[in-house]
Amino acid sequence: MKTKIKFFAVLFIGLAVALTSCNKQDENTPATDSNTNYSKDNSLAESVYDNVTNITNEAYDYASNGYKKSTEGWLFLGDCATVTLDTTVMPRVLTIDFGEENCLCNDLKYRRGKIIVTFTGGYRHPGTVITTNFEDYYVNDNNVDGTKVVTNMGLNDQGNLYYNISVTGVIHLSLDRGTLSWNSTRVREWIEGVDTRKLRDDVYLITGSATGIRPNGHTWETEIINALRVELSCKYIVSGTVEIRPEGLSTRVLDYGDGECDNIATVVIDGVTYTIFLH
C-alpha cells in the first residue's frame, strides 16, 4: 500500500512539473503577429481621401464646361451627383451633392452627402490652394469628415507638376464599428496625362507619411517606401509599398502589387505574407 502511495505521489509531482514547464514555455513564446487590420485601415483612409481630389477634378471639369458633358462615361460622378460652381466669390466654391440617400457612382461606390471645395485658382496653376471639407458625406456607409488641403507647388526637377497635400481626417466606420483617425502629409506628382483634358489617362506618384488611430485606441505610423502609383483608369492603387509601424507590434510592409489593376494587396509581417482585399 505504501508503495502505491509513493508511486502516485511521484506521478503527481511529475505531472505538476510538466504542466508548470509547459505554462512557462507558453508565457515566454510570443504569439504570432498576423494582425492585418492596421494595413486595411490605412488603405481605406488612403483610398477615401485620395479619391476626393479625383472627384473634385472631375466635377470642376464638368461645371466649367457649362454642365454640357454627359456623366455616363466618367470615372466617379455618375448621374446622382449635383455639381454647383460659384465663381462670383473668392476663393471660388465647388459643391458636389450626392443627395441624402445612397447613390451608386461610376466607380461602384455608394455615396451620399456633400463635398465642399474652395479654391484660389485652377488645379494646374502653380500656387493654387484647394481646401476640401465635408457635410454629412458617406462612402459605402462610412461617414467621412475632416479637411484636405492641396497646394500646387509648380514644376519639380523632373519637369512634372507636383502638389503638397495634407489631410486631417476622421472616418466613422459603418455598423457602429468605431472611429478611425488618419492624418497624412503627401506629395502627389503628376507624371502622365497632363497634356490632355481627359482624366482617364492621368497617372500620379504619391510619397509621404501618415499617422492613424484605430477604433480601439491603438496607433500606427506609416511611411511610403516605394511611391504609390495611382492610375485614374483603375479604382485601386496599382503599385507601391508602405511601411506600417503599429503600436507595440512588428513593422509590416503593405504591397499594392506590380502594376495590375486589381483589389488585391499583400502584407508581410515577420516574414509571413498575408493577402488582403482593398476597398
Sequence and secondary structure as in RCSB ss.txt:
>XXXX:A:sequence
MKTKIKFFAVLFIGLAVALTSCNKQDENTPATDSNTNYSKDNSLAESVYDNVTNITNEAYDYASNGYKKSTEGWL
FLGDCATVTLDTTVMPRVLTIDFGEENCLCNDLKYRRGKIIVTFTGGYRHPGTVITTNFEDYYVNDNNVDGTKVV
TNMGLNDQGNLYYNISVTGVIHLSLDRGTLSWNSTRVREWIEGVDTRKLRDDVYLITGSATGIRPNGHTWETEII
NALRVELSCKYIVSGTVEIRPEGLSTRVLDYGDGECDNIATVVIDGVTYTIFLH
>XXXX:A:secstr
 HHHHHHHHHHHHHHHHHHHHHHHHHHHS       HHHHHHHHHHHHHHHHHHHHHHHHHHHHTTT S STT S
S  TT EEEEE SSSSEEEEEE  SS EE TTS EEEEEEEEEESS TTSTT EEEEEEEEEEETTEEEEEEEEE
EEEEE TTS EEEEEEEEEEEE GGG  EEEEEEEEEEEEEESTTSS STT EEEEEEEEEEE TTS EEEEEEE
EEEEEETTSSS  EEEEEEEETTS  EEEEEEES  SSEEEEEETTEEEEEE  
